[in-house]
Amino acid sequence: MPQESADADGPPTNVVALSRGRKRASKASAATNAVDAPPSPESASAPSTGNGGDKAGGKPKRKVDWGRYTYLVENFVLIYPTDTAWDMAKRKQVKISNMAHMFGSDYVRMWKASPDRRSIDEEDLVFDPTMACGPEKINLYRGFALQPVACTEEDVAPMLDLLYHLCGRCQGDHSSIEAVMEWVLRWLALPLQRPGAKPRSALVFHGPQGTGKNLFFDVVKAMYGEYGIMVGQTEIEDKFNGWMSAKLLVIGNEVVSRQELYHNKNRLKWVITEDVIPIRTMHTDSRSERNHANVVFLSNERQPLVLEIGDRRYLVVYTPVPEDGALYTRVRDFLANDGPAKWMHFLLQYDLGDFHEHTKPLMTEAKQDLIELSMRPDERFMNEWLGGYLHLPMQVCSAEQLYRAFRRWCDNAGERYPPPQHVFTNGARRWVSERIERDGKGERLDPCLNYKVVTLPADPASSSGRRSVRCWLPRGTGPLNGVSEGEWAASAVDTFETALGRFLRTREGSDEPHEAKSGGSKP
């Protein structure tokens, strides 16, 4: 585009006049000029319009919307010392800068400067289902919106039948269907009958798809309304956990993939057992809140969680295959006909007996299976040896001998990366020390094995130079008839060598000698 040429007789047409582009003088300069050269009475003139002193044609004053200001004063509470406020109407925490986007910065400044503005300390924003907090605090809990509907046990029969079906595989040496059902019902009833109660345990229901796990707990979740939530693995792993704020029931649906079992184990414990948790939400400061969330995990995985030996947190139920009859239709009809309100009434009237927040979960066959699936190779080997599942007698042996047996067991069990001996020994010692056994009277027994360094008797004829041996000593064993411990241990280790050689040469599970496969040889 060609440049415009300047007129010889006048200024260029594309240049702004200096008087229009001149910057406004400062107030100080204006005051100085007024003193130096005051205007004459003849030159002074009054505004041509009555706008309260505004210049003629100037912008009129803005009117204050006192209704908007009053709304801010009545509905927003400053949370000190944060830059957030509590919205009483929408019941959520908001940043003050975002309030300006909604209501205007001028009105927010008026609200902040107002003597009528309310404020609370950060720790006075609480979640207290017991309703025992004072009026000076803001309670995130305001009671259940759902009101129970009186009913009989027959009215809630579809729910009881569904729970009985889900617990159908709990009949075994460790528990019965009826005992597990009663424990689950008491676990569900406790937080309703004693608001704020938090069992230090969680329910785990896992099994095939379509068995009714989600259907059953959808009814439970509906009772809690806004205080119940279903989350997935994304929420569990997220660094922001605002979803946990003001929750009485958290249902984790497929929260742990097989690749994340060990990574998320401690995170899940924290949700179940901690009394106070930090709440972190995006664009707001972290704050602490009482944890009243009761946790249920649902999964179709065979191994949804990693469980340790002696676990005291989880009741595990492995559900059967889907029911063929009309059970699920009956439950859906129940849900559509005030089902959650009736189920709430039933649980409010259910007998808790001696059940309390620290009642330990029952041991079930499903839980025992999860514990064994969660074992490391050294733990599984020790469990099978002590359980009598191996062709290896429970006798005094050296640490080296037991490790050789473990390496042979790894070959048979398909463990491709067995740990080195010191790692195996340390893991086995810990497993043995944490394994609890009791006698017929319920008294705790000593550990079934004792790991000890035994000094061997001096033998001038021996050229090996070995003076001690690390031994595994079964409970109740020891030298007799004046034999020294070193002589007894040396003899026992020699005796075990014969049994160990047989175990190393034997294909596990049979009495046939183990032979490497080769061309023409039988497997």
GUSEZA-612147 format. One record per atom (N, C-alpha, C): x, y, z; residue in three letters. Coordinates in steps of 0.05 Angstrom, whole numbers, plus 5000, padded with zeros to 4 digits. Each point is the difference from the previous one (the first is absolute). Layout:
XYZALA/...
end
This chain:
501749765000MET/498350245000MET/501850255000MET/499750184981PRO/501850244998PRO/499650185024PRO/502250145007GLN/499950195022GLN/498750264990GLN/498550135020GLU/498750254993GLU/502150225001GLU/499950184981SER/501950234998SER/499050245016SER/501850155012ALA/499250235015ALA/499450244982ALA/497950165008ASP/499250244985ASP/502050225007ASP/500950154980ALA/502050215005ALA/498950225016ALA/497350054998ASP/498850225015ASP/498849925026ASP/499949765008GLY/498749915025GLY/501349755010GLY/499249925024PRO/501349765013PRO/499249744985PRO/501549795004PRO/499249754987PRO/497349905011PRO/498549884982THR/497349915007THR/500149745017THR/502149865000ASN/500249745016ASN/501350045026ASN/500450245011VAL/501350055025VAL/497950125019VAL/499849895025VAL/498250105020VAL/500950275010VAL/498250195003ALA/500850265010ALA/501249985028ALA/502050175006LEU/501449995025LEU/498150055024LEU/498150174996SER/498150075021SER/498349765008SER/499549824981ARG/498449765005ARG/501649785013ARG/502649994994GLY/501749795011GLY/501550075025GLY/499750255009ARG/501450095024ARG/499149855025ARG/501949925016LYS/499349865025LYS/498850195020LYS/498249895016ARG/498850175021ARG/502150065022ARG/500050255008ALA/501950095021ALA/499349875026ALA/502049965017SER/499549885026SER/498550195018SER/498849895022LYS/498650175018LYS/501850215014LYS/502449915005ALA/501950195013ALA/500750234982ALA/500449954974SER/500650224981SER/497650184997SER/497649884999ALA/497650164998ALA/499750195023ALA/500549895025ALA/499850175024ALA/502050234999ALA/502449944991THR/502150214999THR/499250224981THR/499049924976ASN/499250194981ASN/497750175009ASN/498249885016ALA/497750155010ALA/500950215020ALA/502149955015VAL/501050195019VAL/501550234985VAL/501649924979ASP/501550204986ASP/498250184984ASP/498049894987ALA/498350164983ALA/497149945004ALA/498750115021PRO/497249945005PRO/498350124978PRO/497849864993PRO/498350104979PRO/498550255009PRO/499550174981SER/498550255006SER/497049945002SER/498650175015PRO/497149955002PRO/498650014974PRO/501150154981GLU/498650014974GLU/500449744985GLU/502349885004SER/500549754984SER/498749755013SER/499250015026ALA/498849775013ALA/497149984991ALA/499249744996SER/497249954992SER/499049755014SER/497550005005ALA/498749785014ALA/499249784979ALA/499849755009PRO/499149794981PRO/497350074989PRO/499749934974SER/497550064987SER/497749815008SER/500749775014THR/498049815008THR/500249965030THR/497849915012GLY/500049955029GLY/500749725007GLY/502549914996ASN/500849725005ASN/501849995024ASN/499450165021GLY/501549985024GLY/502950084997GLY/500550194984GLY/502750104996GLY/501549874977GLY/498849804986ASP/501249884977ASP/500250214978ASP/502149964984LYS/500350184977LYS/497649964980LYS/499650204985ALA/497849984981ALA/500649774980ALA/498049844997GLY/500349774983GLY/501649775012GLY/500950025025GLY/501649795013GLY/498449755007GLY/501449795008LYS/498749745007LYS/498550035026LYS/497549925002PRO/498550035025PRO/500949805020PRO/499550055025LYS/500849825022LYS/498549734997LYS/501449785007ARG/498749735000ARG/498349975026ARG/497749884996LYS/498349955023LYS/500949745014LYS/500049995026VAL/500749775016VAL/497749815002VAL/500449744992ASP/498049805003ASP/500249885029ASP/498550125018TRP/500249925028TRP/499049715004TRP/498349914983GLY/499149725002GLY/502349804996GLY/501750064980ARG/502349834995ARG/502050015023ARG/500450245011TYR/501850025023TYR/498949855024TYR/497450035005THR/498749865022THR/500249694997THR/499849914975TYR/500249714995TYR/502849905007TYR/502050154993LEU/502849925007LEU/500450005030LEU/499050195014VAL/500350025029VAL/498649765014VAL/497749934990GLU/498449795013GLU/500849724993GLU/501349964977ASN/500449734990ASN/503049924998ASN/501850185004PHE/502849934997PHE/501550055027PHE/501749815008VAL/501550015024VAL/502949974994VAL/501650195007LEU/502949994995LEU/501249785017LEU/501749834988ILE/501549795015ILE/502850105004ILE/500650085025TYR/502650125006TYR/501949785009TYR/502650014991PRO/501350204985PRO/500349944970PRO/498149864988THR/500249934972THR/498850224983THR/500349974974ASP/498850194981ASP/497549884988ASP/498549865017THR/497549874992THR/497750085018THR/497649944991ALA/497750065016ALA/498149764998ALA/498149985019TRP/498049795000TRP/497450114989TRP/499049884979ASP/497550084988ASP/497749855014ASP/498550155017MET/497949875016MET/497849904983MET/499450134978ALA/497849924983ALA/500649744985ALA/502449994987LYS/500749764985LYS/501749815016LYS/500650075025ARG/501549825018ARG/502649894988ARG/501750194992LYS/502649914990LYS/502050235004LYS/502549925000GLN/502250195004GLN/500850124973GLN/500350274999VAL/500750144975VAL/502250195005VAL/501550064979LYS/502150205002LYS/498750284998LYS/501250195015ILE/498950275000ILE/500350134973ILE/502249934986SER/500350114973SER/497849904981SER/499049765004ASN/497849904983ASN/497450135008ASN/499750095025MET/497650155008MET/499950264984MET/502350124995ALA/500050254984ALA/499049954972ALA/500749774988HIS/499049944973HIS/496949985000HIS/498949915022MET/497249955001MET/498450255008MET/501050155020PHE/498450225011PHE/501250274994PHE/502450014989GLY/501350264995GLY/502050065021GLY/502350104991SER/502250065019SER/499350225020SER/498450204991ASP/499350225018ASP/498349905023ASP/498249824995TYR/498349905021TYR/501549815019TYR/501949854989VAL/501649835017VAL/501850165018VAL/501050234989ARG/501650185017ARG/498350125023ARG/497550074993MET/498250105020MET/499449785021MET/499749764991TRP/499549775019TRP/502449965018TRP/502450014989LYS/502449965017LYS/500450225020LYS/499250244993ALA/500450235018ALA/497650045019ALA/497949854996SER/497650055016SER/500349905029SER/499150165019PRO/500149915028PRO/498049775006PRO/498249964981ASP/498049785004ASP/500949744987ASP/502350004987ARG/501049754988ARG/500749805022ARG/499249754995ARG/500549785019ARG/502649864992ARG/501449895020SER/502449854995SER/500349785021SER/501449794993ILE/500649785018ILE/502949924996ILE/501149885021ASP/502749884997ASP/499849754982ASP/502249944988GLU/500049774981GLU/499149745014GLU/500849965025GLU/499349755014GLU/497150005009GLU/498550224996ASP/497250005007ASP/498249914978ASP/501149934977LEU/498449884978LEU/500349705005LEU/498049875010VAL/500249725009VAL/497949824987VAL/500549745002PHE/498149804992PHE/499449835025PHE/497750045012ASP/499449885026ASP/497249884999ASP/499849744992PRO/497449874999PRO/498749975028PRO/501650035021THR/498849985027THR/498450255007THR/500450214985MET/498650265004MET/500750125027MET/502349945010ALA/500850105027ALA/501650264998ALA/500750094976CYS/501650254997CYS/498350245008CYS/501350215009GLY/498650245009GLY/499050174976GLY/498450215006PRO/498950174979PRO/502150174987PRO/502350035012GLU/502150174988GLU/501449864977GLU/499449744996LYS/501349854979LYS/498049964977LYS/501149954976ILE/498349924977ILE/500249704997ILE/497849865002ASN/500049714998ASN/499249924972ASN/501749844987LEU/499449914973LEU/497849795000LEU/499449895024TYR/497849805002TYR/497550145009TYR/497849944986ARG/497450125008ARG/497849795002ARG/500849755003GLY/498049795003GLY/499249874974GLY/498949765002PHE/499249864975PHE/497550134989PHE/500050024973ALA/497650094987ALA/497949784999ALA/500949754999LEU/498249774999LEU/498949945027LEU/497449965002GLN/498849935025GLN/499149704999GLN/500649845021PRO/499349725000PRO/497049964998PRO/499249784987VAL/497249924997VAL/499649745016VAL/498250015019ALA/499549765017ALA/499349764983ALA/501249775007CYS/499549754985CYS/500649765017CYS/499449774990THR/500549755014THR/502449864987THR/501049795013GLU/502249854988GLU/499149874973GLU/497549944998GLU/499049884976GLU/500150204977GLU/499650265006ASP/500150204979ASP/502850034988ASP/502049955016VAL/502850024989VAL/501249734993VAL/498249804997ALA/501049734993ALA/501750004974ALA/499350164979PRO/501749994976PRO/502950085006PRO/500450195018MET/502850085007MET/501449785016MET/498649885018LEU/501249785016LEU/500649764983LEU/498249944981ASP/500549774982ASP/502450064982ASP/500350254991LEU/502350064983LEU/502549985016LEU/500050105025LEU/502449985016LEU/500749715006LEU/498049835005TYR/500549725005TYR/501249874975TYR/499150084976HIS/501149894976HIS/502950094997HIS/500650265005LEU/502750094997LEU/502049865019LEU/499049935024CYS/501749865020CYS/499949704997CYS/498949904978GLY/499649714997GLY/502549835001GLY/502350114994ARG/502549855001ARG/501550035026ARG/498750125020CYS/501450055026CYS/499749765019CYS/498649794992GLN/499749775017GLN/502649834998GLN/501449975022GLY/502549855000GLY/501049965028GLY/502649935001ASP/501349955026ASP/500250255016ASP/500350234987HIS/500550255014HIS/497550155009HIS/497849974985SER/497650155005SER/497549864989SER/497750135005SER/497549904988SER/498650234986SER/498149944983ILE/498550214986ILE/498650185019ILE/498649885020GLU/498550165019GLU/501850195016GLU/502349905009ALA/501850175016ALA/501150234983ALA/500749964975VAL/501050214983VAL/497750204995VAL/497649914994MET/497750184996MET/499650185024MET/500049885024GLU/499550165024GLU/502250215003GLU/502549934995TRP/502250195003TRP/499750234980TRP/499349944975VAL/499650214980VAL/497750185008VAL/497849895009LEU/497750165008LEU/500650195023LEU/501549895020ARG/500850175022ARG/501950224992ARG/501849944981TRP/501950204990TRP/498450224986TRP/498049934985LEU/498350204986LEU/498350165019LEU/499149875022ALA/498150135018ALA/501450195020ALA/502549945007LEU/501350165021LEU/500150304993LEU/500950094976PRO/500250294995PRO/497350134999PRO/497849854995LEU/497350125000LEU/499050035028LEU/500449805017GLN/499050015027GLN/501750185018GLN/502550034994ARG/501850175015ARG/501450194981ARG/498750224992PRO/501150184980PRO/502950085007PRO/501749994980GLY/502850075004GLY/501849765006GLY/498849775006ALA/501649765006ALA/501449914974ALA/502549925003LYS/501649914977LYS/501349745007LYS/499049774990PRO/501349745004PRO/502850014988PRO/502049905014ARG/502749994990ARG/500449754982ARG/498149964983SER/500049764982SER/498550084975SER/500349844979ALA/498750054975ALA/498949734989ALA/498150034982LEU/498849764987LEU/501249974973LEU/500649764992VAL/501049934973VAL/498249794989VAL/498650074979PHE/498349814985PHE/501149974972PHE/501049774993HIS/501149964974HIS/499149734989HIS/500049984974GLY/499149754987GLY/499150054972GLY/498649814987PRO/499250024972PRO/498250244996PRO/499850094975GLN/498350224993GLN/497049915002GLN/498350205005GLY/497249955000GLY/498849865024GLY/501549995022THR/499049855023THR/498250175018THR/500050274996GLY/498350175016GLY/501550165021GLY/502650014998LYS/501650165020LYS/499350294998LYS/500150124976ASN/499350284997ASN/497150065006ASN/498249814993LEU/497250045005LEU/499550025030LEU/501249835016PHE/499650015029PHE/501050265012PHE/502450084992PHE/501150245012PHE/499050264988PHE/498649984977ASP/498650244990ASP/497850085019ASP/498749805012VAL/497950055020VAL/501250135024VAL/502349905009VAL/501450115023VAL/500950294995VAL/501150044977LYS/500950274993LYS/497750204998LYS/497749914990ALA/497750184998ALA/499150105027ALA/500449845021MET/499250095027MET/501650255009MET/502550014992TYR/501850225009TYR/499750264984TYR/498849984977GLY/499650254984GLY/502650134994GLY/500350265006GLU/502450154993GLU/502449915016GLU/499749845021TYR/502249915017TYR/501049724991TYR/499149904978GLY/501049764988GLY/501150054972GLY/502049854993ILE/501350044974ILE/501249744990ILE/500049964973MET/501449784988MET/502350114984MET/502449895004VAL/502450104987VAL/501449764986VAL/501850084983GLY/501749804986GLY/502950035006GLY/501749874986GLN/502850015005GLN/501150284994GLN/498850154982THR/501050274994THR/499850185024THR/497849995014GLU/499650165024GLU/501949915023GLU/500449745003ILE/501849915021ILE/502950104996ILE/500950004975GLU/502750084994GLU/500450304997GLU/497950154996ASP/500250294996ASP/501150145025ASP/501850204995LYS/501150155023LYS/497950185013LYS/497950064985PHE/497750165011PHE/497949805009PHE/499350035026ASN/498049815011ASN/497650145011ASN/499250224987GLY/497650145010GLY/497549835000GLY/500049784985TRP/497749824999TRP/499649875027TRP/502149995017MET/499749885026MET/498750185021MET/499950254994SER/498950195020SER/497049955005SER/499349995026ALA/497249975009ALA/498849754989ALA/501449775003LYS/498949754990LYS/499849805023LYS/497849865000LEU/499549785020LEU/500349734987LEU/499849984974LEU/500349744986LEU/501550044974LEU/502149854997VAL/501650014975VAL/500049724989VAL/499049974975ILE/500049744987ILE/502150014978ILE/502149845003GLY/502149994979GLY/499349784981GLY/499550074975ASN/499349814979ASN/502449954982ASN/501149765002GLU/502449934984GLU/502250205005GLU/500750065025VAL/501950215006VAL/502949924996VAL/500649754997VAL/502849924998VAL/500349804977VAL/501750084981SER/500749824979SER/502249825009SER/500549784987ARG/502049815009ARG/502850125000ARG/500550204982GLN/502650134999GLN/500450185024GLN/497950095013GLU/500250195021GLU/499449895028GLU/500049735003LEU/499249885025LEU/501750105023LEU/502649984997TYR/501850075022TYR/500350305003TYR/499850144977HIS/500450295001HIS/497850145017HIS/497549904998ASN/497850135013ASN/499249885027ASN/501449795009LYS/499249865024LYS/500050195024LYS/502050165004ASN/500150175023ASN/498150244998ASN/499550094975ARG/498150214996ARG/497249925009ARG/499349754994LEU/497449905008LEU/499849975030LEU/502149915013LYS/500049985029LYS/499550285013LYS/501250204988TRP/499750275011TRP/497150094999TRP/498649944979VAL/497150074997VAL/498449875022VAL/500749755007ILE/498449845018ILE/500550075029ILE/502550065007THR/500750015029THR/500550275011THR/500650204984GLU/500850265011GLU/497650165011GLU/500450135023ASP/497850165012ASP/499850274987ASP/502250124992VAL/500050264988VAL/501649984974VAL/498850124979ILE/501449984973ILE/500250284989ILE/502150054984PRO/500250264986PRO/498250004975PRO/498550214996ILE/498350034976ILE/501450204982ILE/500649904976ARG/501450174980ARG/498250024975ARG/499250254994THR/498450054976THR/501550204983THR/499450004974MET/501350174981MET/499350305006MET/502050165000HIS/499850295003HIS/499250095028HIS/500149825019THR/499450085028THR/502249895018THR/500350115023ASP/502049915019ASP/499149735012ASP/502049845008SER/499449755014SER/499050055028SER/498349835009ARG/498950035027ARG/499649725012ARG/499849985026SER/499649745013SER/497049965006SER/499249754999GLU/497249935005GLU/499849735014GLU/498149975018ARG/499549745013ARG/499149804979ARG/501149765001ASN/499349804981ASN/497949815011ASN/497650014989HIS/497849835009HIS/499249814977HIS/501649974980ALA/499349844977ALA/500349715006ALA/497849854994ASN/500149705002ASN/500349904971ASN/501849804997VAL/501049944973VAL/499149714992VAL/499149984975VAL/499349754987VAL/501549984974VAL/501249774995PHE/501349954974PHE/498549794985PHE/499450064974LEU/498749814982LEU/501849944977LEU/500249754992SER/501849934978SER/499249744987SER/500649984974ASN/499749754986ASN/502649844998ASN/502250125011GLU/502649874999GLU/500249775020GLU/501649814993ARG/500549775019ARG/501750105023ARG/501850194995GLN/501650115022GLN/499750314999GLN/498050115013PRO/499650294999PRO/501850165019PRO/501049875021LEU/501750145020LEU/502349825008LEU/502050135012VAL/502249855012VAL/499550005030VAL/499849765012LEU/499549965028LEU/502449885014LEU/500750105023GLU/502249895015GLU/499149795019GLU/501949845009ILE/499449805021ILE/499250145025ILE/497849915013GLY/499150125024GLY/498450264995GLY/499050044976ASP/498650244993ASP/497550035019ASP/499550255009ARG/497850065018ARG/498150214988ARG/500250054974ARG/498450224989ARG/497849914981ARG/500249774988TYR/498249934978TYR/498349755006TYR/497450034994LEU/498349764998LEU/499649954971LEU/500949764991VAL/500049934972VAL/497949804993VAL/498450064980VAL/497949824991VAL/500549954970VAL/500349744993TYR/500249934971TYR/497249914991TYR/498950144982THR/497249964992THR/499849764980THR/497749875000PRO/499649784981PRO/499250104972PRO/499349824982VAL/499150084974VAL/497350135002VAL/499150144979PRO/497450135001PRO/497749815005PRO/497950095014GLU/497749845007GLU/498249994975GLU/498749774996ASP/498449954976ASP/497150095003ASP/499150035025GLY/497150065004GLY/499450294997GLY/497950095015ALA/499050274998ALA/501050185022ALA/502249925013LEU/501150155023LEU/500650294993LEU/501450044978TYR/500850274993TYR/497650184993TYR/498049884987THR/497650154994THR/498550085025THR/500049835020ARG/498750065025ARG/501550235014ARG/502650004999VAL/501550225013VAL/499550264985VAL/499950004974ARG/499550254985ARG/497350115006ARG/498049825002ASP/497350095008ASP/500050115028ASP/501549885018PHE/500350105027PHE/501250285000PHE/502150034984LEU/501450264998LEU/498150224990LEU/498349934982ALA/498150204988ALA/497750065018ALA/499549845021ASN/497750045018ASN/501050075028ASN/501350235002ASP/501150105025ASP/502049815013ASP/501449854983GLY/501849805010GLY/502250115018GLY/501450214992PRO/502150115018PRO/499050095027PRO/497650135001ALA/498850095025ALA/499349765018ALA/499049794988LYS/499249765015LYS/502549865011LYS/502049984983TRP/502549875008TRP/501450165022TRP/499750264999MET/501150175021MET/498649955026MET/497449974999HIS/498449945025HIS/500949735011HIS/500349814983PHE/500849735010PHE/502750015014PHE/501950144988LEU/502750025012LEU/499950165026LEU/498350205001LEU/499950165025LEU/498949835023LEU/498449794994GLN/498949845021GLN/501649745004GLN/502149964984TYR/501449745002TYR/501749995026TYR/500049765012ASP/501449965025ASP/503150004995ASP/501450185013LEU/502950024997LEU/501549805018LEU/498749905021GLY/501349825018GLY/502550145012GLY/502349875000ASP/502450115010ASP/501850124978ASP/498850054977PHE/501650114977PHE/500750295006PHE/502550074994HIS/500950285004HIS/502050074978HIS/501150245002GLU/501750104979GLU/502549834996GLU/501049875020HIS/502649864998HIS/499549695000HIS/497649914994THR/499549724997THR/501549894976THR/501549795004LYS/501749894978LYS/498249854981LYS/500650024974PRO/498549844980PRO/500449705003PRO/498049864991LEU/500249715001LEU/502049904979LEU/501249775006MET/501749874980MET/498149834982MET/500350034974THR/498549854981THR/501949854982THR/499049804986GLU/501649854980GLU/501150194979GLU/498350204992ALA/500850194980ALA/502350175010ALA/499950085025LYS/502250165011LYS/502649845002LYS/499849755008GLN/502349835002GLN/501349974972GLN/498349974980ASP/501049974972ASP/501550264992ASP/498950235006LEU/501350254993LEU/502650035014LEU/500149925025ILE/502650025015ILE/502149824987ILE/499249764992GLU/502049834987GLU/500850104972GLU/498150124986LEU/500750114974LEU/501850245003LEU/499950145022SER/501650245005SER/502849935011SER/500549755006MET/502549925012MET/502350024980MET/502350085009ARG/502449994984ARG/501049714999ARG/501849944981PRO/500949724997PRO/501049885026PRO/501650155015ASP/501149895025ASP/497849945020ASP/498050175001GLU/497849955019GLU/498349764991GLU/499549984974ARG/498449774991ARG/501549745005ARG/502650004995PHE/501549755005PHE/499949925030PHE/500450195018MET/499949945028MET/497249915008MET/498050124989ASN/497249925006ASN/499549714992ASN/501049924976GLU/499649734991GLU/501749805016GLU/502450085007TRP/501749825016TRP/498849955028TRP/499250215013LEU/498849975027LEU/497349874998LEU/498650034978GLY/497349884997GLY/500249704993GLY/502449904994GLY/500249724994GLY/499449944971GLY/500150204982TYR/499349954972TYR/502449914983TYR/502450015011LEU/502449924985LEU/501149735010LEU/501449874982HIS/501349755007HIS/502750075014HIS/499750155022LEU/502450095014LEU/499250005030LEU/501349845017PRO/499149995028PRO/500750255015PRO/498350065020MET/500550225018MET/502049925021MET/502650054994GLN/502249925017GLN/502050225002GLN/501949975019VAL/502250205003VAL/501649994974VAL/500650244990CYS/501650024975CYS/501650265001CYS/501950024982SER/501650254999SER/498650194981SER/500750265001ALA/498950204983ALA/500749944971ALA/502449894995GLU/500949944973GLU/498349774989GLU/499449805016GLN/498449774991GLN/497250094992GLN/498850175017LEU/497350094994LEU/499950174975LEU/502150164995TYR/500050164976TYR/500349824976TYR/501549795001ARG/500249814977ARG/497349884995ARG/498549935021ALA/497349894996ALA/498250224988ALA/500350245008PHE/498450224989PHE/500650044970PHE/502549994992ARG/500650034972ARG/498849774983ARG/500049765011ARG/498749784986ARG/497050044999ARG/498850105021TRP/497150065000TRP/499450224980TRP/501650204997CYS/499650214980CYS/499949894972CYS/501749804994ASP/500049884974ASP/497349864995ASP/499049865020ASN/497549864997ASN/497650194999ASN/500150225015ALA/497850195002ALA/500050214978ALA/502050004983GLY/500150204978GLY/500950275009GLY/501450035022GLU/501150255009GLU/502650054985GLU/500050194982ARG/502350034982ARG/502350165013ARG/499350175020TYR/502150175012TYR/500149965030TYR/501049785009PRO/500249965029PRO/502050195013PRO/499450105024PRO/501850195013PRO/502649865009PRO/502150155005PRO/502549885011PRO/499549905028PRO/501949855010GLN/499649865026GLN/499550195023GLN/501550225002HIS/499650185023HIS/497250134999HIS/499050064976VAL/497350114998VAL/497949795007VAL/500449764991PHE/498149785007PHE/500049955030PHE/502349995012THR/500249945029THR/498650225016THR/500650254993ASN/498850225015ASN/496950004997ASN/499149954976GLY/497149994995GLY/498749775015GLY/501349775000ALA/498949775014ALA/500050045030ALA/502050135011ARG/500150065029ARG/497750185008ARG/499550214983ARG/497850185007ARG/497349864998ARG/499749844979TRP/497449864997TRP/499549815023TRP/502049865009VAL/499749825023VAL/499350155025VAL/501350235005SER/499650155024SER/497250125001SER/498850074977GLU/497450134999GLU/497749804998GLU/500749744996ARG/497949794998ARG/499149935029ARG/497550035005ILE/498949965027ILE/498549735001ILE/500749845019GLU/498749745005GLU/499150005029GLU/497849865005ARG/498949985027ARG/499449715007ARG/500149945026ASP/499449745009ASP/496949965004ASP/499249785010GLY/497249945004GLY/498650195019GLY/501550135018LYS/498850195019LYS/500150294990LYS/501050034975GLY/500150274989GLY/502550155007GLY/501949885014GLU/502550135007GLU/501950004976GLU/501450224997ARG/501950024978ARG/502449835004ARG/500849854980LEU/502349835001LEU/502550144991LEU/502349895007ASP/502550114990ASP/500249964970ASP/501750154986PRO/500349964971PRO/500649714994PRO/499049904978CYS/500449724992CYS/502949944993CYS/501550204992LEU/502849974994LEU/501750215013LEU/502449935007ASN/501950195012ASN/502550004984ASN/500950244992TYR/502450034984TYR/502350075019TYR/502149835001LYS/502150035020LYS/502749924988LYS/502150145009VAL/502749924992VAL/501149825022VAL/500749754993VAL/500949805019VAL/503049954996VAL/501550005023THR/502849954999THR/500549704998THR/501649924981LEU/500649724996LEU/502249915019LEU/500049745008PRO/502149905018PRO/502750014985PRO/502150055016ALA/502750014988ALA/500849724991ALA/501149984976ASP/500949744989ASP/502750044988ASP/502249925014PRO/502750054990PRO/500549864974PRO/498449784995ALA/500549854975ALA/498750134976ALA/498350195005SER/498650134978SER/501750224988SER/500150014974SER/501550214986SER/498250214987SER/497449985004SER/498250194987SER/500250285011SER/500750025026GLY/500250265012GLY/497350115009GLY/497849864996ARG/497450105008ARG/499649975029ARG/499250225014ARG/499749995029ARG/497150045009ARG/498250094982SER/497250045007SER/498349964976SER/497449965005VAL/498149964979VAL/497450155006VAL/498850124980ARG/497450135003ARG/497849804997ARG/498449965020CYS/498149785001CYS/497150115002CYS/498249844989TRP/497150025004TRP/499249785020TRP/499050085023LEU/499449815021LEU/496950005004LEU/498749784994PRO/497149985005PRO/499450025030PRO/497650105005ARG/499150035028ARG/499949735014ARG/501150005025GLY/499949755016GLY/502449824995GLY/501950074983THR/502349834995THR/502450115017THR/501949825005GLY/502450075015GLY/501649765009GLY/502450045009PRO/501749775007PRO/499049865026PRO/500449745001LEU/499249845023LEU/502449845011LEU/499749905025ASN/502049815011ASN/502850125001ASN/500250255007GLY/502750115003GLY/501550074975GLY/498849964977VAL/501350064975VAL/500150314996VAL/502350104992SER/500250294997SER/498350094976SER/499350265000GLU/498450104979GLU/501449994973GLU/502650045000GLY/501649994975GLY/500049724989GLY/500449805017GLU/500049724990GLU/497349924990GLU/498050085015TRP/497249934991TRP/499350134973TRP/500750264997ALA/499450144975ALA/501549894976ALA/502649935005ALA/501649894978ALA/498849734991ALA/499249835019SER/498849754993SER/497350044985SER/498450195009ALA/497450054988ALA/500350104971ALA/502050184996VAL/500550104973VAL/500849784981VAL/501749815010ASP/500849784983ASP/497749824993ASP/498249965019THR/497649834996THR/498250144979THR/499750265002PHE/498250144981PHE/501149994972PHE/502749984997GLU/501249994974GLU/498949774983GLU/499549785013THR/498949774985THR/497350064989THR/498250115018ALA/497350074991ALA/500150224978ALA/501950195003LEU/500250214980LEU/500949894973LEU/501949815000GLY/500949884975GLY/497749874986GLY/498249865015ARG/497749874988ARG/498150214988ARG/499750225015PHE/498250224990PHE/501150124974PHE/502650044999LEU/501250124976LEU/499949824976LEU/499949745005ARG/499949814977ARG/497249924992ARG/498050095016THR/497349914995THR/498450224987THR/498449914979ARG/498250194988ARG/497850055020ARG/499650265007GLU/498150075021GLU/497249904993GLU/498749885019GLY/497349904997GLY/500049704993GLY/502349884997SER/500149714994SER/502549895013SER/500249744999ASP/502449875011ASP/501949924978ASP/499650094976GLU/501749934978GLU/502650175000GLU/502349884995PRO/502450154998PRO/499850214978PRO/501150245006HIS/500050224981HIS/502249964980HIS/499350014974GLU/502049984979GLU/499550224979GLU/502250114991ALA/499750214980ALA/499049884974ALA/498350154986LYS/498949904975LYS/502149994979LYS/500049794984SER/501949974978SER/498749844978SER/501250004977GLY/498849864978GLY/499649705006GLY/497649914996GLY/499449725004GLY/499349925028GLY/500450185020SER/499449945028SER/497150075006SER/498949855018LYS/497250065007LYS/499950235019LYS/497950174998PRO/499850235017PRO/499349915028PRO/
end
